[in-house]
Amino acid sequence: MNEAAPPAAGAKAGLSAAELAARRKRLVIALRLAVLVVVLGGWEIGAATGLIDPFFFGRPSGIAVKLYSWITQGTAIGPLWLQVCVTMYEAILGFFIGAVLGVVCGIALGRNALLADIFSIYIKIGNSIPRIVLGSIFIVALGLGTPSKVALAVVMVFFVVFGNAFQGVLEADRAIIANARILGASNWQVTRHVVVPSALSWIMASLHVSFGFALIGAIVGEFLGASQGMGLLIATAQGTFDADGVFAAMIVIGVVALLAEALLTAIERRTAAWRLE
């Protein structure tokens, strides 16, 4: 009888821990909502009482009305969903191309010291050039269409992913690599089965950050010159001194970025399951 008591006590303790975790989660959600209510409420009250100038800073109620108008009636440059789709297409395409190039180049240069010595200076020079300048160059060279926005998104993503992939390769366990070579593994097998899995956590961490940069690249490109997209929507609102429109566009972009982050997190959990084995 005495021997059966500890497991029961352990189960009770485990249930208590689960309850505490659930309670803490509810507390965090409640506090987040409280912060949001305080900020938005203070903003609205400040605009209503004149402490905050709504002409320059907008007001939450005006932003909500603007979002509703965009969703139900469309924006000044077309349907809202079309602007979101255009920007997302440019960002996703630029993200994919930049990520692939960054991973391939990072692994290649990390595995070959000669290539790293040759191209490192050019990568440093390219990374030091302000992205806004490259955006203007791309628009002049590629026009106001999609290619110029994709090119800027690629550049924004490439250097982030490349740096992490390169460092991840350098951080690979040399002892494991040496053991693989002793067992007869070729350079390709070592890269595929040892180096890439080791660098995967570095690469996935860079992807979380770089999608935001891809979105920034697409929006900045549209802001510099475009016929559609969220960047043009922001530029149009800015040109008409529509503060509510600027904030409304920022909210739409933020929601899209959060959805993309959730998708990347799900992909990371699926692809990095080997670490839990």
KEKEMI-37744 format. One line per field, with one value per residue (C-alpha): residue number from 1; residue in three letters; x negated, y, z. Coordinates in nm, 2 decimals. Last residue first. Example, Ala and Ser with C-alpha at 12.3 -4.5 7.8 and 13.67 -1.06 7.14 Angstrom:
REM residues 2
nr <- (2/1) .
rest <- (ser/ala) .
c1 <- (-1.37/-1.23) .
c2 <- (-0.11/-0.45) .
c3 <- (0.71/0.78) .
***
This chain:
REM residues 277
nr <- (277/276/275/274/273/272/271/270/269/268/267/266/265/264/263/262/261/260/259/258/257/256/255/254/253/252/251/250/249/248/247/246/245/244/243/242/241/240/239/238/237/236/235/234/233/232/231/230/229/228/227/226/225/224/223/222/221/220/219/218/217/216/215/214/213/212/211/210/209/208/207/206/205/204/203/202/201/200/199/198/197/196/195/194/193/192/191/190/189/188/187/186/185/184/183/182/181/180/179/178/177/176/175/174/173/172/171/170/169/168/167/166/165/164/163/162/161/160/159/158/157/156/155/154/153/152/151/150/149/148/147/146/145/144/143/142/141/140/139/138/137/136/135/134/133/132/131/130/129/128/127/126/125/124/123/122/121/120/119/118/117/116/115/114/113/112/111/110/109/108/107/106/105/104/103/102/101/100/99/98/97/96/95/94/93/92/91/90/89/88/87/86/85/84/83/82/81/80/79/78/77/76/75/74/73/72/71/70/69/68/67/66/65/64/63/62/61/60/59/58/57/56/55/54/53/52/51/50/49/48/47/46/45/44/43/42/41/40/39/38/37/36/35/34/33/32/31/30/29/28/27/26/25/24/23/22/21/20/19/18/17/16/15/14/13/12/11/10/9/8/7/6/5/4/3/2/1) .
rest <- (glu/leu/arg/trp/ala/ala/thr/arg/arg/glu/ile/ala/thr/leu/leu/ala/glu/ala/leu/leu/ala/val/val/gly/ile/val/ile/met/ala/ala/phe/val/gly/asp/ala/asp/phe/thr/gly/gln/ala/thr/ala/ile/leu/leu/gly/met/gly/gln/ser/ala/gly/leu/phe/glu/gly/val/ile/ala/gly/ile/leu/ala/phe/gly/phe/ser/val/his/leu/ser/ala/met/ile/trp/ser/leu/ala/ser/pro/val/val/val/his/arg/thr/val/gln/trp/asn/ser/ala/gly/leu/ile/arg/ala/asn/ala/ile/ile/ala/arg/asp/ala/glu/leu/val/gly/gln/phe/ala/asn/gly/phe/val/val/phe/phe/val/met/val/val/ala/leu/ala/val/lys/ser/pro/thr/gly/leu/gly/leu/ala/val/ile/phe/ile/ser/gly/leu/val/ile/arg/pro/ile/ser/asn/gly/ile/lys/ile/tyr/ile/ser/phe/ile/asp/ala/leu/leu/ala/asn/arg/gly/leu/ala/ile/gly/cys/val/val/gly/leu/val/ala/gly/ile/phe/phe/gly/leu/ile/ala/glu/tyr/met/thr/val/cys/val/gln/leu/trp/leu/pro/gly/ile/ala/thr/gly/gln/thr/ile/trp/ser/tyr/leu/lys/val/ala/ile/gly/ser/pro/arg/gly/phe/phe/phe/pro/asp/ile/leu/gly/thr/ala/ala/gly/ile/glu/trp/gly/gly/leu/val/val/val/leu/val/ala/leu/arg/leu/ala/ile/val/leu/arg/lys/arg/arg/ala/ala/leu/glu/ala/ala/ser/leu/gly/ala/lys/ala/gly/ala/ala/pro/pro/ala/ala/glu/asn/met) .
c1 <- (-1.50/-1.42/-1.68/-1.54/-1.21/-1.39/-1.19/-0.84/-0.91/-1.07/-0.78/-0.53/-0.75/-0.77/-0.39/-0.35/-0.59/-0.40/-0.08/-0.25/-0.39/-0.05/0.11/-0.17/-0.12/0.25/0.18/-0.07/0.18/0.43/0.17/0.10/0.47/0.54/0.26/0.41/0.19/0.29/-0.06/-0.11/0.21/0.08/-0.27/-0.11/0.10/-0.20/-0.39/-0.09/-0.09/0.00/-0.14/-0.49/-0.77/-0.98/-0.71/-0.66/-1.03/-1.02/-0.72/-0.89/-1.22/-1.04/-0.85/-1.17/-1.33/-1.05/-1.10/-1.47/-1.42/-1.24/-1.46/-1.78/-1.68/-1.60/-1.95/-2.13/-1.92/-2.00/-2.37/-2.43/-2.19/-2.37/-2.72/-2.67/-2.46/-2.46/-2.81/-2.97/-2.80/-2.91/-3.27/-3.28/-3.22/-3.47/-3.42/-3.73/-3.57/-3.26/-3.47/-3.66/-3.32/-3.19/-3.51/-3.49/-3.14/-2.98/-3.03/-3.19/-2.89/-2.65/-2.85/-2.81/-2.44/-2.39/-2.57/-2.41/-2.06/-2.10/-2.29/-2.04/-1.72/-1.75/-1.91/-1.63/-1.37/-1.53/-1.53/-1.17/-1.06/-1.25/-1.11/-0.74/-0.70/-0.82/-1.12/-1.41/-1.72/-1.59/-1.37/-1.67/-1.90/-1.65/-1.61/-1.99/-2.01/-1.75/-1.94/-2.25/-2.57/-2.77/-2.64/-2.76/-3.11/-3.13/-3.01/-3.28/-3.55/-3.44/-3.44/-3.80/-3.88/-3.56/-3.61/-3.96/-3.82/-3.57/-3.30/-3.18/-3.19/-2.97/-2.74/-2.68/-2.64/-2.38/-2.19/-2.20/-2.10/-1.81/-1.70/-1.72/-1.52/-1.25/-1.23/-1.22/-0.93/-0.75/-0.80/-0.69/-0.38/-0.30/-0.31/-0.08/0.15/0.19/0.27/0.52/0.69/0.73/0.92/0.80/0.58/0.80/0.88/1.17/1.53/1.59/1.23/1.09/1.39/1.36/0.99/1.06/1.33/1.10/0.82/1.06/1.16/0.80/0.70/0.47/0.12/0.08/0.44/0.54/0.34/0.28/0.37/0.68/0.94/1.07/0.72/0.59/0.90/0.84/0.47/0.53/0.80/0.57/0.28/0.48/0.68/0.37/0.19/0.50/0.53/0.16/0.23/0.53/0.33/0.04/0.28/0.45/0.12/0.02/0.34/0.28/-0.08/0.05/0.31/0.05/-0.18/0.11/0.18/-0.18/-0.17/0.14/-0.03/-0.34/-0.13/0.04/-0.30/-0.43/-0.14/-0.15/-0.46/-0.28/0.00) .
c2 <- (1.19/1.55/1.70/1.50/1.70/1.99/1.99/1.97/2.22/2.46/2.43/2.52/2.81/2.93/2.92/3.12/3.38/3.41/3.47/3.73/3.91/3.92/4.06/4.33/4.42/4.48/4.68/4.90/4.96/5.08/5.30/5.47/5.50/5.66/5.91/6.03/6.32/6.27/6.18/5.96/5.76/5.72/5.61/5.36/5.21/5.21/5.01/4.78/4.68/4.82/5.05/5.08/5.32/5.39/5.28/4.96/4.88/4.97/4.73/4.44/4.49/4.52/4.19/4.02/4.16/4.02/3.69/3.72/3.71/3.38/3.24/3.33/3.11/2.83/2.85/2.85/2.55/2.37/2.42/2.08/1.91/2.06/1.97/1.61/1.41/1.63/1.79/1.47/1.28/1.53/1.53/1.15/0.93/0.65/0.56/0.77/1.06/1.04/1.02/1.34/1.52/1.41/1.54/1.87/1.94/2.19/2.56/2.66/2.53/2.72/3.04/3.02/2.94/3.23/3.48/3.35/3.37/3.74/3.84/3.68/3.81/4.18/4.12/3.89/4.14/4.41/4.18/4.08/4.45/4.52/4.22/4.29/4.60/4.96/4.91/4.66/4.89/5.21/5.03/4.80/5.10/5.28/4.97/4.92/5.27/5.19/4.87/5.07/4.91/4.74/4.39/4.41/4.52/4.24/3.99/4.11/4.08/3.73/3.60/3.49/3.39/3.20/3.02/2.91/2.80/2.56/2.41/2.74/2.90/2.63/2.61/2.99/3.01/2.73/2.86/3.23/3.14/2.93/3.20/3.48/3.30/3.19/3.53/3.72/3.50/3.52/3.90/3.97/3.74/3.89/4.24/4.16/3.95/4.22/4.49/4.25/4.18/4.55/4.60/4.89/5.20/5.42/5.12/4.87/4.90/4.64/4.56/4.91/5.07/4.84/4.92/5.29/5.28/5.08/5.34/5.62/5.46/5.40/5.77/5.93/6.06/6.37/6.48/6.31/6.56/6.40/6.59/6.72/6.56/6.32/6.23/6.17/5.96/5.74/5.70/5.62/5.36/5.21/5.18/5.08/4.82/4.67/4.65/4.48/4.24/4.13/4.11/3.88/3.66/3.63/3.54/3.27/3.12/3.14/2.95/2.68/2.63/2.62/2.37/2.15/2.17/2.07/1.78/1.67/1.70/1.48/1.23/1.23/1.18/0.89/0.75/0.79/0.62/0.28/0.17/0.24/0.00) .
c3 <- (-3.14/-3.05/-3.28/-3.57/-3.54/-3.70/-4.03/-3.86/-3.58/-3.83/-4.07/-3.79/-3.69/-4.05/-4.07/-3.75/-3.87/-4.20/-4.01/-3.79/-4.10/-4.26/-3.95/-3.93/-4.29/-4.24/-3.92/-4.11/-4.38/-4.12/-3.96/-4.29/-4.37/-4.03/-4.09/-4.42/-4.52/-4.88/-5.00/-4.69/-4.78/-5.13/-5.01/-4.77/-5.05/-5.28/-5.02/-4.98/-5.35/-5.69/-5.97/-5.83/-5.75/-5.44/-5.20/-5.40/-5.36/-4.99/-4.95/-5.13/-4.95/-4.61/-4.68/-4.77/-4.45/-4.24/-4.42/-4.32/-3.95/-3.92/-4.20/-4.01/-3.72/-3.96/-4.11/-3.77/-3.66/-3.98/-3.96/-3.79/-4.02/-4.32/-4.20/-4.10/-4.35/-4.66/-4.62/-4.51/-4.78/-5.04/-4.92/-4.93/-4.63/-4.58/-4.21/-4.13/-4.31/-4.09/-3.78/-3.89/-3.95/-3.61/-3.45/-3.63/-3.49/-3.73/-3.61/-3.94/-4.13/-3.90/-3.96/-4.33/-4.31/-4.07/-4.28/-4.60/-4.46/-4.36/-4.67/-4.91/-4.75/-4.82/-5.16/-5.26/-5.15/-5.36/-5.66/-5.60/-5.59/-5.92/-6.09/-6.00/-6.21/-6.19/-6.41/-6.40/-6.43/-6.29/-6.03/-5.94/-5.89/-5.67/-5.46/-5.44/-5.29/-5.03/-4.94/-4.83/-4.96/-4.69/-4.77/-5.13/-5.01/-4.75/-5.01/-5.25/-4.99/-4.89/-5.25/-5.29/-4.93/-4.89/-5.23/-5.11/-4.77/-4.92/-4.69/-4.55/-4.89/-5.04/-4.73/-4.73/-5.11/-5.11/-4.80/-4.92/-5.28/-5.15/-4.90/-5.15/-5.41/-5.16/-4.98/-5.31/-5.43/-5.10/-5.08/-5.43/-5.40/-5.06/-5.19/-5.49/-5.27/-5.01/-5.27/-5.44/-5.10/-5.04/-5.37/-5.59/-5.58/-5.36/-5.14/-5.15/-5.05/-4.79/-4.67/-4.74/-4.56/-4.26/-4.24/-4.26/-3.99/-3.76/-3.82/-3.74/-3.42/-3.32/-3.38/-3.63/-3.54/-3.76/-3.81/-3.49/-3.28/-2.94/-2.62/-2.80/-2.58/-2.84/-2.97/-2.61/-2.53/-2.84/-2.77/-2.41/-2.50/-2.76/-2.52/-2.22/-2.42/-2.58/-2.24/-2.09/-2.38/-2.32/-1.95/-2.01/-2.25/-2.00/-1.72/-1.92/-2.00/-1.63/-1.54/-1.80/-1.66/-1.31/-1.40/-1.57/-1.27/-1.04/-1.27/-1.24/-0.86/-0.85/-1.07/-0.85/-0.54/-0.70/-0.81/-0.45/-0.28/-0.44/-0.24/0.09/0.00) .
***
